[in-house]
Amino acid sequence: MKRIVISMALGTLLVFLIFSSLSIAASQSIRMAYCDTEESIAKTYMFKYILEDMVGLKVDLHKVSVKEMWKGLAEGRYDASLSVDLPEQKTFYAKYRNRVIDLGPNFMSQKRKVLTVTRLGLLDSRPRLAKFLRHYCL
């Protein structure tokens, strides 16, 4: 677990350094859904810190079940999640994949990959935020 958190921290720092000049309006906010796992909590709070303290964007976090996370993303109640864990959530991925945007993995191992997923329309309505999220997927 410690190795995962260190890897995430280094990756997040690299992304921040690359995109520190990215201007995202401070008056905007992002609604992020996350699940109750150590990895999901660590990544989500680290990302919240970067967006709020370093970029100036307000982040509203929503701790939800896996089912609610997928449903909320598909219905547009949440903007993004860093908690899509495959193959564990493959049933939800198959059900909702046409109603969300998969920005790619933010963590990979031999047995699993964890994706960053956004609601439909985020790429068009908030392109700078979507770009920041996409580049978080290292």
Secondary structure as the mmCIF struct_conf table of DSSP 4:
data_model
#
loop_
_struct_conf.conf_type_id
_struct_conf.id
_struct_conf.beg_label_comp_id
_struct_conf.beg_label_asym_id
_struct_conf.beg_label_seq_id
_struct_conf.end_label_comp_id
_struct_conf.end_label_asym_id
_struct_conf.end_label_seq_id
HELX_RH_AL_P HELX_RH_AL_P1 LYS A 2 PHE A 19
TURN_TY1_P TURN_TY1_P1 SER A 20 SER A 21
TURN_TY1_P TURN_TY1_P2 ALA A 26 SER A 27
STRN STRN1 SER A 29 TYR A 34
BEND BEND1 ASP A 36 THR A 37
HELX_RH_AL_P HELX_RH_AL_P2 GLU A 38 TYR A 49
HELX_RH_PI_P HELX_RH_PI_P1 ILE A 50 VAL A 55
STRN STRN2 LYS A 58 LYS A 63
HELX_RH_AL_P HELX_RH_AL_P3 VAL A 66 GLU A 75
TURN_TY1_P TURN_TY1_P3 GLY A 76 GLY A 76
BEND BEND2 ARG A 77 ARG A 77
BEND BEND3 ASP A 79 ASP A 79
STRN STRN3 ALA A 80 LEU A 86
TURN_TY1_P TURN_TY1_P4 PRO A 87 GLN A 89
HELX_RH_AL_P HELX_RH_AL_P4 LYS A 90 TYR A 96
HELX_RH_3T_P HELX_RH_3T_P1 ARG A 97 ARG A 99
STRN STRN4 VAL A 100 MET A 108
BEND BEND4 GLN A 110 LYS A 111
STRN STRN5 LYS A 113 ARG A 119
TURN_TY1_P TURN_TY1_P5 LEU A 120 GLY A 121
HELX_RH_AL_P HELX_RH_AL_P5 LEU A 122 SER A 125
HELX_RH_AL_P HELX_RH_AL_P6 PRO A 127 TYR A 136
#
